[in-house]
Amino acid sequence: MPPTDCSLVFPPDPLWVRSAREAVRTLLTAVRADELADTAALLTSEAVTNAVNACRTSGCSAPLTVYAKYSGALRVLVHDEAPGRPTRVAPTGDAETGRGVALIDACAAEWGVCRYDPGPGKTVWFELT
């Protein structure tokens, strides 16, 4: 099957996290890579939520871009224009936040953060095989 990809641009608002997650799930269903769908949906949610939170904290209003490509492996990239890099924190007790980077680290075959130019923003990416 030839490589398949999708791209989604949306405002940095929590209401759009579900759309990003479902776009990645739809891509994997289309290429019959259902075994990756649940993990991909979870990690996409975490990466997009982190981007939304970074934008909300910094006052960034530029749209987020989620790009996913499947060609035997899945690569998802989430770009935002907020400054800084995602960091791993140790959530305490019943904290409802702070586990996103740890989940990506634990579940992805590879992941990282790229900065393409000297301006604000970064792309967080992960890969599933």
RASUL-V370719 format. One record per residue. N is the residue number from 1. RES is the residue in one small letter. PSI is psi in whole degrees, 0 to 359 (NA if undefined). D_FIRST is the distance of its C-alpha to the first C-alpha in whole Angstrom. Layout:
n->N res->RES psi->PSI d_first->D_FIRST
n->N res->RES psi->PSI d_first->D_FIRST
This chain:
n->1 res->m psi->136 d_first->0
n->2 res->p psi->159 d_first->4
n->3 res->p psi->144 d_first->7
n->4 res->t psi->141 d_first->8
n->5 res->d psi->165 d_first->12
n->6 res->c psi->154 d_first->15
n->7 res->s psi->141 d_first->19
n->8 res->l psi->131 d_first->22
n->9 res->v psi->133 d_first->26
n->10 res->f psi->163 d_first->29
n->11 res->p psi->153 d_first->32
n->12 res->p psi->73 d_first->33
n->13 res->d psi->137 d_first->34
n->14 res->p psi->335 d_first->34
n->15 res->l psi->340 d_first->33
n->16 res->w psi->356 d_first->30
n->17 res->v psi->317 d_first->28
n->18 res->r psi->319 d_first->27
n->19 res->s psi->318 d_first->25
n->20 res->a psi->314 d_first->23
n->21 res->r psi->314 d_first->23
n->22 res->e psi->330 d_first->21
n->23 res->a psi->318 d_first->19
n->24 res->v psi->318 d_first->17
n->25 res->r psi->318 d_first->17
n->26 res->t psi->317 d_first->16
n->27 res->l psi->313 d_first->13
n->28 res->l psi->326 d_first->12
n->29 res->t psi->320 d_first->13
n->30 res->a psi->327 d_first->11
n->31 res->v psi->11 d_first->8
n->32 res->r psi->40 d_first->10
n->33 res->a psi->48 d_first->11
n->34 res->d psi->334 d_first->15
n->35 res->e psi->341 d_first->16
n->36 res->l psi->347 d_first->16
n->37 res->a psi->312 d_first->17
n->38 res->d psi->314 d_first->21
n->39 res->t psi->318 d_first->21
n->40 res->a psi->318 d_first->19
n->41 res->a psi->316 d_first->22
n->42 res->l psi->310 d_first->25
n->43 res->l psi->325 d_first->24
n->44 res->t psi->315 d_first->23
n->45 res->s psi->316 d_first->26
n->46 res->e psi->314 d_first->28
n->47 res->a psi->318 d_first->27
n->48 res->v psi->319 d_first->28
n->49 res->t psi->317 d_first->31
n->50 res->n psi->318 d_first->32
n->51 res->a psi->316 d_first->31
n->52 res->v psi->313 d_first->33
n->53 res->n psi->320 d_first->36
n->54 res->a psi->320 d_first->36
n->55 res->c psi->319 d_first->37
n->56 res->r psi->320 d_first->39
n->57 res->t psi->323 d_first->41
n->58 res->s psi->353 d_first->41
n->59 res->g psi->11 d_first->42
n->60 res->c psi->132 d_first->39
n->61 res->s psi->4 d_first->38
n->62 res->a psi->148 d_first->35
n->63 res->p psi->155 d_first->31
n->64 res->l psi->152 d_first->29
n->65 res->t psi->129 d_first->25
n->66 res->v psi->125 d_first->22
n->67 res->y psi->131 d_first->19
n->68 res->a psi->139 d_first->16
n->69 res->k psi->134 d_first->13
n->70 res->y psi->124 d_first->10
n->71 res->s psi->62 d_first->8
n->72 res->g psi->332 d_first->9
n->73 res->a psi->158 d_first->12
n->74 res->l psi->132 d_first->13
n->75 res->r psi->126 d_first->16
n->76 res->v psi->133 d_first->19
n->77 res->l psi->134 d_first->21
n->78 res->v psi->115 d_first->25
n->79 res->h psi->135 d_first->27
n->80 res->d psi->164 d_first->31
n->81 res->e psi->14 d_first->34
n->82 res->a psi->147 d_first->36
n->83 res->p psi->169 d_first->38
n->84 res->g psi->178 d_first->38
n->85 res->r psi->151 d_first->35
n->86 res->p psi->143 d_first->34
n->87 res->t psi->151 d_first->36
n->88 res->r psi->128 d_first->36
n->89 res->v psi->162 d_first->39
n->90 res->a psi->98 d_first->41
n->91 res->p psi->149 d_first->41
n->92 res->t psi->140 d_first->45
n->93 res->g psi->242 d_first->45
n->94 res->d psi->22 d_first->44
n->95 res->a psi->137 d_first->42
n->96 res->e psi->356 d_first->40
n->97 res->t psi->169 d_first->38
n->98 res->g psi->9 d_first->37
n->99 res->r psi->357 d_first->35
n->100 res->g psi->308 d_first->32
n->101 res->v psi->321 d_first->31
n->102 res->a psi->321 d_first->32
n->103 res->l psi->316 d_first->29
n->104 res->i psi->316 d_first->27
n->105 res->d psi->320 d_first->28
n->106 res->a psi->328 d_first->28
n->107 res->c psi->334 d_first->25
n->108 res->a psi->147 d_first->23
n->109 res->a psi->321 d_first->22
n->110 res->e psi->156 d_first->23
n->111 res->w psi->164 d_first->24
n->112 res->g psi->184 d_first->27
n->113 res->v psi->131 d_first->29
n->114 res->c psi->143 d_first->29
n->115 res->r psi->123 d_first->31
n->116 res->y psi->333 d_first->31
n->117 res->d psi->173 d_first->34
n->118 res->p psi->351 d_first->38
n->119 res->g psi->182 d_first->38
n->120 res->p psi->159 d_first->37
n->121 res->g psi->164 d_first->34
n->122 res->k psi->167 d_first->31
n->123 res->t psi->125 d_first->27
n->124 res->v psi->132 d_first->26
n->125 res->w psi->153 d_first->23
n->126 res->f psi->158 d_first->21
n->127 res->e psi->139 d_first->18
n->128 res->l psi->139 d_first->17
n->129 res->t psi->NA d_first->15
